[in-house]
Amino acid sequence: MPKVNSEDLLFVSKSPKARLDSLAAGASLVSRTGREIKQLRAKAAVDRLQLAVTFLKEAKSLYKGGLHLRRTVVSRGYYSMYHALRSAAFIHHGGDDHEQHTVLPTKLPNDFPDRARWENSLKSARLERNRADYDPYPRRDQEFEKAAQDVIADATELIAVARDYIRSRP
């Protein structure tokens, strides 16, 4: 067993209870899973990206189904984009500190490919999703055709970009 040094004991002696509780929870998590926190973060990011893929598949299926569900397509497509970017932000920042829908676009990693484009695309998709989910007008579902097409195209491309970004992280 490694020897405890004075620097480590000083760190513990000056730590607030909340920090020590977090450290204990982390140590327990590592012990239970047999994986380091960094590995668990990477797994969580990949799993969130898979959720993005699931939402995109749902959007595409609804779109191709011939049903007039364009509002729902816009919503599922937005959430696909949201989770793809949330996974990239999570892996970059090391935690899920920026999950709020209005905050996430401003917290994309600076090195995320074509960052400004994706920030704007996510904001636009969110506005369309809000319109589709909350506004009673326009009443005709077909009025959301262009938004549905755009969000599917953007989400499809974004998932590939986010997947490459996550894979490139050390």
C-alpha positions as CSV (number, residue, x, y, z in Angstrom):
1,M,0.0,0.0,0.0
2,P,1.4,3.5,-0.9
3,K,2.6,5.7,1.9
4,V,0.6,8.7,2.8
5,N,2.6,11.9,2.5
6,S,2.1,15.2,4.3
7,E,0.9,17.1,1.2
8,D,-2.0,14.6,0.8
9,L,-2.8,14.8,4.5
10,L,-2.7,18.6,4.3
11,F,-5.1,18.5,1.3
12,V,-7.5,16.3,3.3
13,S,-7.2,18.4,6.5
14,K,-8.1,21.6,4.6
15,S,-10.9,20.2,2.5
16,P,-14.6,21.0,3.1
17,K,-16.9,18.1,3.8
18,A,-18.5,18.3,0.4
19,R,-15.1,17.9,-1.3
20,L,-14.2,14.9,0.8
21,D,-17.7,13.4,0.2
22,S,-17.1,13.8,-3.5
23,L,-13.7,12.2,-3.3
24,A,-15.1,9.3,-1.4
25,A,-17.9,8.9,-3.9
26,G,-15.3,8.9,-6.8
27,A,-13.1,6.4,-5.0
28,S,-16.1,4.2,-4.5
29,L,-17.2,4.5,-8.1
30,V,-13.7,3.6,-9.3
31,S,-13.6,0.6,-6.9
32,R,-17.1,-0.6,-8.0
33,T,-16.6,-0.3,-11.7
34,G,-12.9,-1.1,-12.0
35,R,-12.5,1.9,-14.3
36,E,-10.9,5.3,-13.8
37,I,-13.1,8.4,-13.9
38,K,-11.6,9.4,-17.2
39,Q,-12.7,6.1,-18.7
40,L,-16.2,6.5,-17.2
41,R,-16.5,10.0,-18.7
42,A,-15.6,8.7,-22.1
43,K,-18.2,5.9,-21.8
44,A,-20.8,8.5,-20.8
45,A,-20.0,10.7,-23.7
46,V,-20.2,7.9,-26.2
47,D,-23.5,6.7,-24.6
48,R,-25.0,10.3,-24.9
49,L,-23.9,10.3,-28.6
50,Q,-25.7,7.1,-29.0
51,L,-28.8,8.7,-27.6
52,A,-28.4,11.4,-30.3
53,V,-28.2,8.6,-32.9
54,T,-31.4,7.1,-31.5
55,F,-33.3,10.4,-31.7
56,L,-32.1,10.9,-35.3
57,K,-33.3,7.5,-36.3
58,E,-36.7,8.3,-34.8
59,A,-36.8,11.6,-36.7
60,K,-35.9,9.9,-40.0
61,S,-38.4,7.1,-39.4
62,L,-41.2,9.5,-38.7
63,Y,-40.3,11.6,-41.7
64,K,-40.2,8.7,-44.1
65,G,-43.4,7.2,-42.5
66,G,-45.6,9.4,-44.6
67,L,-47.5,10.5,-41.5
68,H,-48.0,14.2,-41.0
69,L,-45.7,14.4,-38.0
70,R,-43.3,17.2,-39.1
71,R,-43.5,18.9,-35.7
72,T,-42.4,15.7,-34.0
73,V,-39.6,15.3,-36.5
74,V,-38.3,18.8,-35.7
75,S,-38.4,18.0,-32.0
76,R,-36.6,14.7,-32.3
77,G,-34.1,16.2,-34.7
78,Y,-33.3,19.0,-32.3
79,Y,-32.7,16.6,-29.5
80,S,-30.4,14.6,-31.6
81,M,-28.3,17.7,-32.3
82,Y,-28.5,18.8,-28.6
83,H,-27.2,15.5,-27.3
84,A,-24.5,15.2,-29.9
85,L,-23.2,18.6,-28.8
86,R,-23.8,17.9,-25.2
87,S,-21.5,14.9,-25.5
88,A,-18.8,16.9,-27.0
89,A,-19.1,19.7,-24.4
90,F,-19.1,17.0,-21.7
91,I,-15.9,15.3,-22.9
92,H,-14.2,18.7,-23.4
93,H,-15.2,20.3,-20.1
94,G,-14.9,17.1,-18.0
95,G,-18.5,17.2,-16.7
96,D,-22.1,18.0,-17.5
97,D,-22.0,21.7,-16.4
98,H,-23.6,23.2,-19.5
99,E,-26.7,21.1,-20.2
100,Q,-29.1,24.0,-20.1
101,H,-30.5,24.5,-23.6
102,T,-29.7,28.2,-23.7
103,V,-26.2,27.7,-22.3
104,L,-24.9,24.7,-24.2
105,P,-24.4,26.6,-27.6
106,T,-22.2,29.1,-25.8
107,K,-20.0,26.3,-24.2
108,L,-19.1,24.3,-27.3
109,P,-15.4,23.5,-27.2
110,N,-13.3,26.2,-29.0
111,D,-11.6,23.4,-31.0
112,F,-14.9,21.8,-32.1
113,P,-14.8,21.8,-35.9
114,D,-16.8,24.7,-37.5
115,R,-17.9,25.7,-34.0
116,A,-19.7,28.9,-34.9
117,R,-21.8,27.1,-37.5
118,W,-22.9,24.4,-35.0
119,E,-23.6,26.9,-32.3
120,N,-25.9,28.8,-34.7
121,S,-27.4,25.6,-36.1
122,L,-28.3,24.4,-32.6
123,K,-29.8,27.7,-31.7
124,S,-31.9,27.7,-34.9
125,A,-33.0,24.1,-34.3
126,R,-34.0,25.0,-30.8
127,L,-36.2,27.9,-32.0
128,E,-37.8,25.6,-34.5
129,R,-38.4,22.9,-31.9
130,N,-39.9,25.5,-29.5
131,R,-42.2,26.7,-32.4
132,A,-43.2,23.1,-33.2
133,D,-43.7,22.0,-29.6
134,Y,-45.4,25.1,-28.1
135,D,-47.0,27.3,-30.8
136,P,-50.5,26.4,-32.0
137,Y,-49.8,28.2,-35.3
138,P,-49.3,27.4,-38.0
139,R,-51.8,24.6,-37.7
140,R,-50.8,22.7,-40.8
141,D,-48.1,20.2,-40.0
142,Q,-46.7,20.6,-43.6
143,E,-45.6,24.2,-42.6
144,F,-42.8,22.4,-40.7
145,E,-41.6,20.5,-43.8
146,K,-38.5,22.7,-44.4
147,A,-37.5,22.8,-40.7
148,A,-37.9,19.0,-40.6
149,Q,-35.6,18.5,-43.6
150,D,-33.0,21.0,-42.3
151,V,-32.8,19.5,-38.8
152,I,-32.4,15.9,-40.2
153,A,-29.7,17.0,-42.5
154,D,-27.9,19.0,-39.8
155,A,-28.2,16.3,-37.2
156,T,-26.9,13.7,-39.6
157,E,-23.8,15.7,-40.3
158,L,-23.3,16.8,-36.7
159,I,-23.3,13.3,-35.3
160,A,-20.4,12.4,-37.5
161,V,-18.5,15.5,-36.5
162,A,-19.2,15.0,-32.8
163,R,-18.2,11.3,-33.1
164,D,-14.9,12.2,-34.7
165,Y,-14.3,14.9,-32.1
166,I,-15.0,12.6,-29.2
167,R,-12.7,9.9,-30.7
168,S,-9.9,12.4,-31.0
169,R,-9.9,13.3,-27.3
170,P,-7.0,11.8,-25.3
